[in-house]
Structures are given as C-alpha cells and as structure tokens.
Amino acid sequence: MKRPTRNASSRPKRKTFYQKKICRFCADAIDVIDYKDVKLIKNLLTDRGKIIPSRISGNCSRHQRKLTVAIKRARHMALVPFTIS
C-alpha cells in the first residue's frame, strides 16, 4: 500500500495573534475632533490624500466617523488637499 503524501493542507495551522489597536482619541479622552487641527488630520491621511481606515489606524467607529467629517470639512475649506498628484 502507498502511504498518503503530506501536503500543506494536512499540517496543523498556526494561530496568528494580533495586538489590539487602541483608539488614540479614547485613550487621550479627546471628544471633539476639530477640522482646523491640520497637524492631527494629516497624520490620518495617506500620502495620496485618502483617509486611513479604522482597521489600520485603530480608531473606534465613533471617532472614525467624527474624523471623517473633520477631514471632509478641512478639504472643503482648502486646509487639506483632496488629492495629491
């Protein structure tokens, strides 16, 4: 009889553990995200001008929504560019 060959699917899978990201606004007890705070807003934009998602930045959903509104207001007031070409 032939022995079955072992392939990648027969190996036990390793569990990957990710460190839980904490919301920087909850940690510092910041409730108001102001659109005029350009230094804070620029840290949460990519080099192309896109908003960094909460799964990457670690923001909670409440603060991510407030941040999105602040970024859109800053774009409208021309404090932050819409796109960077």
Backbone as JSON, one array per atom type, in Angstrom:
{
  "sequence": "MKRPTRNASSRPKRKTFYQKKICRFCADAIDVIDYKDVKLIKNLLTDRGKIIPSRISGNCSRHQRKLTVAIKRARHMALVPFTIS",
  "N": [[0.81, -1.19, 0.0], [0.33, 2.24, -0.68], [1.66, 5.04, 1.01], [-0.07, 7.94, 2.11], [0.73, 11.11, 0.79], [2.07, 13.94, 2.45], [0.78, 17.12, 2.49], [0.45, 20.71, 2.29], [-2.08, 21.21, 3.32], [-2.54, 19.25, 5.22], [-1.0, 19.82, 7.4], [-0.88, 21.1, 10.74], [-2.51, 24.18, 11.41], [-1.11, 27.34, 12.13], [-1.86, 29.62, 14.7], [-2.39, 33.02, 14.42], [-1.67, 35.85, 16.28], [-2.85, 39.02, 16.83], [-2.04, 42.27, 17.93], [-4.32, 44.17, 19.74], [-5.46, 47.21, 18.57], [-5.59, 50.43, 19.99], [-7.89, 53.1, 20.28], [-6.74, 56.28, 19.64], [-7.98, 58.6, 20.33], [-9.86, 57.92, 22.28], [-8.11, 57.03, 24.24], [-6.73, 59.37, 24.96], [-8.82, 60.84, 25.85], [-10.14, 62.61, 24.08], [-12.78, 64.38, 22.86], [-13.77, 66.12, 20.95], [-13.06, 66.49, 17.6], [-11.4, 68.65, 15.75], [-11.72, 70.38, 12.68], [-9.88, 72.29, 12.05], [-7.49, 71.56, 13.1], [-4.93, 70.82, 11.6], [-2.52, 69.45, 11.75], [-3.06, 67.13, 13.21], [-4.96, 65.94, 11.55], [-3.54, 65.47, 9.15], [-1.88, 63.37, 9.86], [-3.56, 61.23, 9.73], [-4.12, 60.71, 7.12], [-3.35, 59.24, 3.94], [-0.41, 59.24, 1.82], [-1.44, 59.86, -0.61], [-3.67, 61.3, -0.06], [-5.9, 60.03, 0.9], [-8.3, 58.84, 3.33], [-7.21, 57.12, 6.17], [-8.2, 53.85, 6.97], [-10.16, 52.6, 9.79], [-9.41, 50.08, 10.7], [-6.73, 50.01, 10.27], [-5.69, 52.37, 11.42], [-6.67, 52.12, 14.0], [-8.68, 53.47, 15.26], [-11.77, 53.89, 17.07], [-15.18, 53.22, 16.04], [-16.89, 55.4, 16.49], [-15.18, 57.64, 16.8], [-13.89, 57.48, 14.36], [-15.89, 58.16, 12.55], [-16.33, 60.84, 13.33], [-13.84, 61.86, 12.72], [-13.76, 61.53, 9.94], [-15.74, 63.36, 9.12], [-14.49, 65.72, 9.98], [-12.2, 65.72, 8.34], [-13.35, 65.95, 5.81], [-14.53, 68.45, 6.03], [-12.24, 70.02, 6.38], [-11.04, 69.63, 3.91], [-12.9, 70.89, 2.28], [-12.6, 73.52, 3.14], [-10.13, 74.01, 2.16], [-7.87, 73.41, 3.68], [-6.69, 71.01, 3.73], [-5.56, 69.04, 1.04], [-7.65, 67.58, -1.57], [-6.74, 65.56, -3.34], [-3.43, 64.38, -4.0], [-1.27, 64.99, -6.48]],
  "CA": [[0.0, 0.0, 0.0], [1.04, 3.51, -0.72], [1.38, 5.99, 2.09], [-0.52, 9.24, 1.58], [1.74, 12.17, 0.89], [1.67, 15.08, 3.29], [0.83, 18.4, 1.8], [0.26, 21.87, 3.15], [-3.38, 21.19, 3.97], [-2.58, 18.29, 6.31], [-0.24, 20.34, 8.53], [-1.69, 21.92, 11.66], [-2.39, 25.61, 11.1], [-0.65, 28.18, 13.23], [-2.74, 30.72, 15.02], [-1.69, 34.3, 14.47], [-2.24, 36.76, 17.26], [-2.62, 40.41, 16.53], [-2.24, 43.15, 19.07], [-5.49, 45.02, 19.61], [-5.11, 48.62, 18.48], [-6.46, 51.26, 20.8], [-8.25, 54.39, 19.69], [-5.93, 57.34, 20.26], [-8.88, 59.64, 20.86], [-10.41, 57.4, 23.54], [-7.02, 56.95, 25.21], [-6.42, 60.72, 25.42], [-10.11, 61.44, 26.23], [-10.46, 63.7, 23.17], [-14.15, 64.2, 22.38], [-14.01, 66.97, 19.78], [-12.02, 66.47, 16.58], [-11.61, 69.91, 15.06], [-11.22, 70.38, 11.3], [-8.8, 73.27, 11.94], [-6.27, 70.94, 13.61], [-4.38, 70.2, 10.38], [-1.43, 68.54, 12.11], [-3.69, 65.86, 13.6], [-5.65, 65.38, 10.38], [-2.57, 64.99, 8.16], [-1.35, 62.08, 10.3], [-4.55, 60.19, 9.45], [-4.3, 60.65, 5.67], [-2.25, 58.6, 3.23], [0.38, 60.17, 1.0], [-2.27, 60.22, -1.76], [-4.77, 62.13, 0.4], [-7.05, 59.21, 1.29], [-8.48, 58.65, 4.77], [-6.75, 55.81, 6.63], [-9.33, 53.14, 7.59], [-10.05, 52.38, 11.24], [-8.72, 48.82, 11.0], [-5.29, 50.28, 10.23], [-5.36, 53.42, 12.39], [-7.03, 51.68, 15.34], [-9.73, 54.31, 15.83], [-13.08, 53.27, 17.25], [-16.1, 53.65, 14.98], [-17.43, 56.72, 16.82], [-14.18, 58.65, 16.49], [-13.6, 57.42, 12.93], [-16.93, 58.95, 11.88], [-16.05, 62.25, 13.61], [-12.63, 62.2, 11.98], [-14.14, 61.62, 8.53], [-16.43, 64.63, 8.94], [-13.49, 66.78, 10.13], [-11.34, 65.72, 7.15], [-14.13, 66.47, 4.69], [-14.66, 69.89, 6.25], [-10.93, 70.62, 6.12], [-10.86, 69.63, 2.45], [-13.77, 71.92, 1.72], [-12.02, 74.82, 3.5], [-8.82, 74.02, 1.5], [-6.78, 73.24, 4.64], [-6.1, 69.73, 3.35], [-5.93, 68.8, -0.36], [-8.47, 66.43, -1.9], [-5.8, 64.56, -3.84], [-2.06, 64.84, -4.22], [-0.87, 64.4, -7.77]],
  "C": [[0.85, 1.25, 0.0], [0.66, 4.37, 0.47], [0.9, 7.31, 1.49], [0.56, 10.3, 1.78], [1.19, 13.32, 1.73], [1.8, 16.35, 2.47], [0.52, 19.53, 2.79], [-1.07, 21.84, 3.9], [-3.45, 20.22, 5.14], [-1.79, 18.76, 7.54], [-1.16, 21.12, 9.46], [-1.43, 23.4, 11.39], [-1.95, 26.36, 12.34], [-1.65, 29.3, 13.45], [-1.91, 32.0, 15.09], [-2.42, 35.21, 15.44], [-1.85, 38.18, 16.9], [-2.87, 41.24, 17.77], [-3.42, 44.08, 18.8], [-5.06, 46.47, 19.61], [-6.09, 49.43, 19.3], [-6.71, 52.58, 20.09], [-7.47, 55.49, 20.4], [-6.79, 58.44, 20.86], [-9.52, 59.19, 22.17], [-9.33, 57.38, 24.62], [-6.68, 58.32, 25.79], [-7.66, 61.49, 25.85], [-10.42, 62.69, 25.39], [-11.86, 63.44, 22.62], [-14.4, 64.96, 21.09], [-12.8, 66.87, 18.85], [-12.28, 67.67, 15.69], [-11.0, 69.86, 13.66], [-10.06, 71.35, 11.12], [-7.46, 72.72, 12.45], [-5.62, 70.12, 12.48], [-3.28, 69.19, 10.71], [-1.97, 67.16, 12.48], [-4.31, 65.16, 12.38], [-4.67, 64.81, 9.36], [-1.96, 63.66, 8.54], [-2.29, 60.93, 9.95], [-4.95, 60.16, 7.99], [-3.11, 59.93, 5.05], [-1.48, 59.66, 2.43], [-0.39, 60.61, -0.24], [-3.48, 61.07, -1.36], [-6.01, 61.35, 0.81], [-7.1, 59.06, 2.8], [-8.05, 57.23, 5.13], [-7.9, 55.1, 7.34], [-9.07, 52.83, 9.07], [-9.34, 51.08, 11.58], [-7.21, 48.98, 10.96], [-4.9, 51.3, 11.29], [-5.68, 53.01, 13.82], [-8.11, 52.52, 15.99], [-11.01, 53.51, 16.03], [-14.04, 53.87, 16.22], [-16.65, 55.06, 15.23], [-16.45, 57.83, 16.43], [-13.8, 58.63, 15.01], [-14.63, 58.23, 12.14], [-16.7, 60.45, 12.1], [-14.83, 62.72, 12.83], [-12.93, 62.38, 10.5], [-14.82, 62.95, 8.24], [-15.43, 65.79, 9.03], [-12.59, 66.87, 8.91], [-12.09, 66.31, 5.96], [-14.34, 67.97, 4.81], [-13.35, 70.61, 5.96], [-10.61, 70.65, 4.63], [-11.68, 70.73, 1.8], [-13.23, 73.33, 1.99], [-10.61, 74.99, 2.93], [-7.66, 74.02, 2.5], [-5.99, 71.97, 4.32], [-6.49, 69.48, 1.89], [-6.81, 67.57, -0.53], [-7.6, 65.28, -2.38], [-4.44, 65.21, -3.99], [-1.58, 64.18, -5.49], [0.63, 64.35, -7.92]]
}
